Amino acid sequence: MAAYSVKKKQEGPTFEGILRDVKAGNVKPVYYLMGEEGYYIDRLADSLTDLLLTPEEKEFNLISLYGADADIDQIMTQARAYPMGGARQVIVVKEAGNLKRMERFELYFRQVQPTTVIIFCHKNGKLDRRLKVASLISSQGVLFESPRLKDMQLIAFVRDYLRSRQVNLAPGAAEMMAEFVGADLSRMATELDKLILALPQGENMVTADLVRGHIGQTKNYTIFELLDAIGTKDVLKANKIAKYFDSNPKENALPMVLASLFKYFAQLMVAYYSPDKSEAGIAQWVGLTNWQVRYNILPPMRYYTGVKVMYILSEIRRTDARSKGVDNPSTSDGDLLKELLYYILH
């Protein structure tokens, strides 16, 4: 199964580098795949098994274990067994973060079984690099970390994914996808596939309108639209969205809304310090695309002064504390958001 990565500096083994080595015949006995971004862990595990085993060999020589059910001794015992009718066996250990006594795996490196490849999949966490076993895996195998992507990297992921399908992007579409979907790459890939299927026959351009119509259609309002209303001081629309959020708290939990608001105004605060106040100058200074600056930075700079933004950031922090019970015995999350928006917009 193909995977799509972004051009970014990464310490240690990379997705492309690992696959390139395996294709060249440089196969390691152990691959420990860990990190906050599960997409690359899944894709790398799938790609490795596809490269190491034929479909026929998988029937007998692909063993799947789960960290919650297996232990290190069981894994090592299985690893020392010989493959059936093939050159190697592959053991995939899912949910490896649940394994106990991982340090016992040091014993395996005293006599590694050359016909076995073990792939540990450790999502939403990572192996303590201070452990001796981590050093052994890194030196004799592969210790791969998959961090969650930052905003600019997420936009690049969208572009690379669609480009690999010979699909183009109109200005703003990638940024809107990042806002609507967030940094869950597995969900992002699924939503991008939906957009590809939704393209009119004969067209290969994903536009912002297509994204808004097919990705945002499951919600009456999104945080993206709230930020847009705040940026243009559309008081009526902002209050409508706040009311909708209050009636759909599971989809629009206050902590998530506050985090988005804080990020929005923090970027705006940084923009005021840009020595070059042009669109391109601010984009380079803040680390955003020109499109993001055009729609998310320049409009609110017309309505909010730097001093006001500083006070807004302080009020967002105060609202967050109140939502956790600090100096707030009874105000609901919905009312807290309405009070905050009133402060921001007036």
N, C-alpha and C positions, 0 to 999 in steps of 0.2 A: 504493500500500500504506500502510495507516495506521501511525502510530507513536504511542508513548505516552511522555509525559515527566512529570517531577515538578516541583512548584512549588519553584523554588530560584533564588537570585540567581545570575546569570551575567553576566560581563563580555562585552561584544561581542554580535554577532548571536546570536539564539536560534533554535531549531528552528521554533517557531511563528511568530516574526517573519519569518523568511525566506520561509516558505510564504505567509504573509499578504501580503507585498509582491509576490510573484510572481503571486498570484491577482488582485491589484489592478492588474497590468500593469507593475509596477516590476521589470523583469528586468535583471539585471546581466550583463556579458559574461563574468565569471569567478567561479566559486565554488570556494574552496579549503577542503575539509572535512578536518579533521585531529583527532587526539587518541587517547587510550587506549581510549575506548569506541567500538568499531566499529559497534555497533547503530544509533546515530543517524546515523552516516556513511552506512551502507547505506540506511537508510530515507529519509534526506534526498535522496540521489542518485536513488533510485527515484521519490520523490514529485516531484522537479524534472523528471525526464524525462517523467513522466506528465502534468504540467501544461504542459510546453512543446511536446510533440509528441503528435499523435493516433496511435492504433495503426497507421494506414496510413502516416503520415509516418515512423514509427520504422524501417520497412523500408529506407528510403533515406537518412534523415537522422540516424540515431543511430549514431555511430561509437564503438566501444570500443577503447581502447588500454591497454597495460600498461607501467608504468614501467620494467620490466626489459628490455623489447623495443624501446620507442620512445625517442626523444630529444626535447629541447626544439625543435630545428629542425624535426623531422618534425611535431610537434604544431602549431607555428606555421604551417607550410605548409598543413596540413589545415584549420586554423582560418580561413585567408584564402580558402579555396574557398567557392563559393556553394552553397546548398542545392538539392536536386533536387525540383522540384514542390511546394515548401512555403515557409513564411515564414522558417524558420530551420533550422540544423543544430545538433545537440548532440553534443559530444565528451566522453565520460567516460573519464578517465585513472585506471585502477585501479592500486593499488600505487605511488602517486605518490612515496612515500618512496624508491624506487629510482632516481628520475630524477637524472641527472647535469647539472651546470652549470645549475641552476635559475635562476641570476642572468641568463642569456641571455633569459629570458622578459620581461625589462624592455623588450626591443625591440618586443614585441607591443603594448605600451601606447602606442607612438608613433602607431600606426594600427590601432586595434581594429576588427575586422570586426563591424559591427552585426547581421549575420544569424547570428552564431555565439555559442553559449554553451559555455564549457569548464567541466567539473566535475572537479576533482582530488580523488581519494579517497586520503588519507594516513592509514592506520591505524597504531596503536601507535607514534606519534611525532608530530612537528609541525615545521612550517617555522620556521626561525630568524627570529624577529620583528625581529632587528637588520638583516636584509638589506633592501636598497632594494626588491627585488621584493615583499617581504612588505608594505611600506608601500603600494606601488602597488596590490596586490590589495585591501588593506584600504580604500583610498580610492576606487578605481574599481570594485571588485568586492565580494566578500564573503569574509572570512577567518573561518571558523567553527571553534571548538575544542570537542571533545566529551570532557570529562574523565570518568574513571571515577567512578561514583557512590559516595558514602559510605553507611554502613549505613542511616541514617535515610532517605536518598533512595531506596535500593534497596527498602525496605519501602513507601515511597510509590509507587514504580513498580509494585509488585505490586498494590497497591490500585487504582491508576488503571487498570491494564491490565484487571483483572477487572471493574471498574465500567463500563468502556467496553463490555463484553460483557454487561451487566446481570446480573453474578454478584456475590454478596455474600461477605464473608469473616468467619469466626468468629474470636474472639480467639485470637491466637497463631499463626494459619495463615500470615500474611505473614512474621512473624519466622522461623518454621520454614523457609519457602521460602528466605529469605535465607541461613539457615545451611546448608541442604542444597545449594543450587545455587551460591551465591556471586554475584559481581558481573558475571558474563558475561551481559549482557542478551539476547543472541541465544538463548543456551541457556535463559535464564529464560522468555522468551516462548514457546519451544517446550514447556517443561515445563508452563507455565500452560495452554497449549492442550490438553495431555494431561489435565490436571485437569478442564477444562471438559467434555471428552468423557466423562470417567469419572463425572460427576455422575449420580446416579440420576434416572430420568425424573420430571419434575415438580418437582425440587429445584434451587435456584440458590445454595446455600451451600457454599463450600469450607471444610472444617473441618481442624483439625490432624490428626485421624485419617485423613482422606482424603489429606493431604499425606504423612503417614508411610507409608501403605499403598502409594501409587502413585509417589512420588518417591524414597522411601528404600528401596524394596523390592529394588533392584538390589545393595544392599550389606548384608552381615550386620550391620555396625556402621558408624557414621559418627562424625566428630569431634563432632557435636552430642550424640550419646549419650555420648561420652567425657566431655565437659564436664559433662553432666548427672550422670554417675556421680561425678565429682570433686566437684561442688557439694554432693552429699549424702553424700560420703565412703563410697560404695558400693565398698569395696575389691575384692570378688569380681568385680563387673561391670567395674570399671576394668581389672583384670588380664586378664579375658577379651578385652576390646577391644584391649588392648596386644598380646596374643598374635595376634589376628586381623590387626592392623595389620602385625605383623612378618611374617606369612605372605602379605601383600598389599602389598608395599612400593611398587609402582607407583601404586596408588590412594591410598596413605596415606604419602607420603614424609615422613621425619622433619622436614625444614625447614618443611613446611606445618603439621604437627602442632604444632611448637614455636611457630610464628607465632600459631596459634589459641590456644594455652595462654597465651602472653605477653599477647595482647590481652585474654583473659578475666580474667586476674589484674590487669592494669593497670587495667581498668575497675573491678574490685573495690577496688583501692587508692584510686582516685579517689572511690568511693562512701563510703569511711570519712571523707572530709573534707567530706561534705555537711552543711551546717548544719541541714538538715531531714532527719531519718532516716526520714520516712514514705515510702511507696512513690512517691507523686507527687513528693515533694521530691527523692528520689534520682534519679528519672527525669529531672527537669528539670536537675539538677546534672550528671549524667553524659552526658545527651543521648541517652537511650534511651526506649523506650516503657514504659508501666506494666507491660505483659505481660513484657517482657524483664527488668525489675527484679524482678518477682514470681518468675520462674523461674530467672534467671541470677545475680541479685545477692543477694537476701534469703536464700535457702537457704545459700550458702557463708558469708555473714556470721555465721551461727550456728555454723559449724564452724571458721572460720579467723580468727585475730586479725590486726590490721593489721601487727604485727611479723612474723608468720608469712608473710603475703603478700609483704612486702618481701623476706624471705629466699628465698621461692619464685621471685620474679622474678629474683633474682640467680642462683639455681640453673638457671633456664631459659637464661639467658645463658651460663652455664658449660657447660651441655649442648650448646648450639649451637656453642660454640667447640670442644668435644671432638669433635663430629660432623665438624668440618672438620680434625681431626688435631692440635689443640692439646692437649698433654699426654695424648694418647690413641693409643698405637701399635696397638691391636688390638681394642678394644671395638666390637661391631657396633652399628648404629643401633637394632636391636630391644632389645638389652640396655641401651643408653643410655636409651631411653624407659622401660623397666621400672625402672631405677635412679631416674630422675626421679620417676616415679609413686610409688615407695616413699617418697621424700623428701617429696613433697607430702601423701601420705595418712597419714603417721605422725609 
